[in-house]
Amino acid sequence: MDVRHLDLLRELEDRGSVTAVAAATHRTPSAVSQQLRSAERAFGATLVEAHGRGVRLTDAGRALAASARDVA
């Protein structure tokens, strides 16, 4: 488990968009998207899903984001 993946999921839950996460973490939206895909491979589950023109966390993604708060 990579703690950076958990932080990214927590940021997405808090901020609501890849663009907002990118700005807050000084990354490009493309880098955030790549890291989200990497997190999904690492955890072996779908963590985000398309929602309109953006994304939202799945139940598994929300559970991991909640555990990221505990870790932080």
CYANA upper distance limits for C-alpha pairs under 8 A (distance plus 0.5 A):
  1 MET  CA      5 HIS  CA      8.38
  1 MET  CA     42 ALA  CA      7.62
  1 MET  CA     43 PHE  CA      7.99
  2 ASP  CA      6 LEU  CA      7.45
  3 VAL  CA      7 ASP  CA      6.76
  3 VAL  CA     68 ALA  CA      8.24
  4 ARG  CA      8 LEU  CA      6.65
  5 HIS  CA      9 LEU  CA      6.81
  5 HIS  CA     35 GLN  CA      7.74
  5 HIS  CA     36 LEU  CA      7.83
  5 HIS  CA     39 ALA  CA      6.11
  6 LEU  CA     10 ARG  CA      6.69
  6 LEU  CA     64 LEU  CA      6.99
  6 LEU  CA     65 ALA  CA      6.53
  6 LEU  CA     67 SER  CA      8.28
  6 LEU  CA     68 ALA  CA      5.66
  7 ASP  CA     11 GLU  CA      6.61
  7 ASP  CA     65 ALA  CA      7.93
  7 ASP  CA     68 ALA  CA      6.68
  8 LEU  CA     12 LEU  CA      6.70
  8 LEU  CA     21 VAL  CA      8.19
  8 LEU  CA     32 VAL  CA      8.43
  8 LEU  CA     36 LEU  CA      8.08
  9 LEU  CA     13 GLU  CA      6.71
  9 LEU  CA     36 LEU  CA      8.32
  9 LEU  CA     57 LEU  CA      8.45
  9 LEU  CA     61 GLY  CA      7.29
  9 LEU  CA     62 ARG  CA      8.24
  9 LEU  CA     64 LEU  CA      7.69
  9 LEU  CA     65 ALA  CA      5.63
  9 LEU  CA     68 ALA  CA      8.33
 10 ARG  CA     14 ASP  CA      6.68
 10 ARG  CA     64 LEU  CA      8.44
 10 ARG  CA     65 ALA  CA      4.96
 10 ARG  CA     66 ALA  CA      7.61
 10 ARG  CA     68 ALA  CA      6.77
 10 ARG  CA     69 ARG  CA      7.63
 11 GLU  CA     15 ARG  CA      6.35
 11 GLU  CA     16 GLY  CA      8.41
 11 GLU  CA     21 VAL  CA      6.51
 12 LEU  CA     16 GLY  CA      5.74
 12 LEU  CA     17 SER  CA      6.58
 12 LEU  CA     18 VAL  CA      7.18
 12 LEU  CA     21 VAL  CA      6.51
 12 LEU  CA     56 ARG  CA      8.47
 12 LEU  CA     57 LEU  CA      8.29
 13 GLU  CA     56 ARG  CA      8.34
 13 GLU  CA     57 LEU  CA      7.51
 13 GLU  CA     62 ARG  CA      7.75
 13 GLU  CA     65 ALA  CA      7.42
 15 ARG  CA     20 ALA  CA      6.46
 15 ARG  CA     21 VAL  CA      6.79
 16 GLY  CA     20 ALA  CA      7.64
 16 GLY  CA     21 VAL  CA      8.33
 16 GLY  CA     56 ARG  CA      7.67
 17 SER  CA     21 VAL  CA      6.79
 17 SER  CA     54 GLY  CA      7.05
 17 SER  CA     55 VAL  CA      7.26
 17 SER  CA     56 ARG  CA      8.25
 18 VAL  CA     22 ALA  CA      6.53
 18 VAL  CA     29 PRO  CA      6.37
 18 VAL  CA     32 VAL  CA      7.06
 18 VAL  CA     33 SER  CA      7.60
 18 VAL  CA     54 GLY  CA      8.03
 18 VAL  CA     55 VAL  CA      8.04
 19 THR  CA     23 ALA  CA      6.76
 19 THR  CA     28 THR  CA      8.31
 19 THR  CA     29 PRO  CA      5.92
 20 ALA  CA     24 ALA  CA      6.62
 21 VAL  CA     25 THR  CA      6.49
 21 VAL  CA     27 ARG  CA      8.50
 21 VAL  CA     29 PRO  CA      8.27
 21 VAL  CA     32 VAL  CA      7.93
 22 ALA  CA     26 HIS  CA      6.23
 22 ALA  CA     27 ARG  CA      5.15
 22 ALA  CA     28 THR  CA      5.82
 22 ALA  CA     29 PRO  CA      5.71
 22 ALA  CA     31 ALA  CA      8.37
 22 ALA  CA     32 VAL  CA      6.68
 23 ALA  CA     27 ARG  CA      6.90
 23 ALA  CA     28 THR  CA      7.90
 27 ARG  CA     31 ALA  CA      6.71
 27 ARG  CA     32 VAL  CA      7.23
 28 THR  CA     32 VAL  CA      6.94
 29 PRO  CA     33 SER  CA      6.69
 30 SER  CA     34 GLN  CA      6.69
 31 ALA  CA     35 GLN  CA      6.65
 32 VAL  CA     36 LEU  CA      6.66
 33 SER  CA     37 ARG  CA      6.85
 34 GLN  CA     38 SER  CA      6.69
 35 GLN  CA     39 ALA  CA      6.59
 36 LEU  CA     40 GLU  CA      6.80
 36 LEU  CA     47 LEU  CA      8.34
 36 LEU  CA     48 VAL  CA      8.28
 37 ARG  CA     41 ARG  CA      6.86
 38 SER  CA     42 ALA  CA      6.65
 39 ALA  CA     43 PHE  CA      6.54
 39 ALA  CA     47 LEU  CA      8.38
 40 GLU  CA     44 GLY  CA      6.13
 40 GLU  CA     45 ALA  CA      5.92
 40 GLU  CA     46 THR  CA      6.17
 40 GLU  CA     47 LEU  CA      6.44
 41 ARG  CA     45 ALA  CA      7.54
 45 ALA  CA     60 ALA  CA      7.74
 46 THR  CA     58 THR  CA      7.52
 46 THR  CA     60 ALA  CA      7.67
 46 THR  CA     61 GLY  CA      7.94
 47 LEU  CA     57 LEU  CA      6.22
 47 LEU  CA     58 THR  CA      5.73
 47 LEU  CA     59 ASP  CA      7.99
 47 LEU  CA     60 ALA  CA      6.21
 47 LEU  CA     61 GLY  CA      4.68
 47 LEU  CA     62 ARG  CA      8.31
 48 VAL  CA     55 VAL  CA      6.71
 48 VAL  CA     56 ARG  CA      5.91
 48 VAL  CA     57 LEU  CA      4.83
 48 VAL  CA     58 THR  CA      5.78
 48 VAL  CA     61 GLY  CA      6.90
 49 GLU  CA     55 VAL  CA      5.87
 49 GLU  CA     56 ARG  CA      6.04
 49 GLU  CA     57 LEU  CA      6.81
 49 GLU  CA     58 THR  CA      6.88
 50 ALA  CA     54 GLY  CA      6.46
 50 ALA  CA     55 VAL  CA      4.91
 50 ALA  CA     56 ARG  CA      6.99
 51 HIS  CA     55 VAL  CA      5.34
 51 HIS  CA     56 ARG  CA      6.61
 57 LEU  CA     61 GLY  CA      5.47
 57 LEU  CA     62 ARG  CA      6.26
 58 THR  CA     62 ARG  CA      6.64
 59 ASP  CA     63 ALA  CA      6.69
 60 ALA  CA     64 LEU  CA      6.78
 61 GLY  CA     65 ALA  CA      6.58
 62 ARG  CA     66 ALA  CA      6.61
 63 ALA  CA     67 SER  CA      6.83
 64 LEU  CA     68 ALA  CA      6.63
 65 ALA  CA     69 ARG  CA      7.17
 66 ALA  CA     70 ASP  CA      7.36
 67 SER  CA     71 VAL  CA      6.79
 68 ALA  CA     72 ALA  CA      6.55
